[in-house]
Amino acid sequence: MKPSPYTVHYENLRIWLRQQREESGLSLRAASELMGRHHSVLGKMEQDRRKIELSEFIEYCAVIGADPHEGMDIMINSLKTSKLV
């Protein structure tokens, strides 16, 4: 399967999400319980094994106490840097 041209940009977002979750003091299992999802779903989101849906991203940010605007800024800036936007 051909890799998506957006993979590197998603990776920047994934790193940020993982850092935000860790800074909140929540384990992956604790965050998944608060979100009502199986921990493997969130783990796959953080590990580039599952696409990050926008609604899930916003909900995940709420659970871990992260500002979704900050995450979107990371994605937008990454895309601008590579001139895809």
PyMOL commands that set and color helices and strands:
alter all, ss='L'
color gray80, all
select helices_A, chain A and resi 7-23+28-35+39-46+54-64+68-81
alter helices_A, ss='H'
color red, helices_A
deselect
rebuild
show_as cartoon
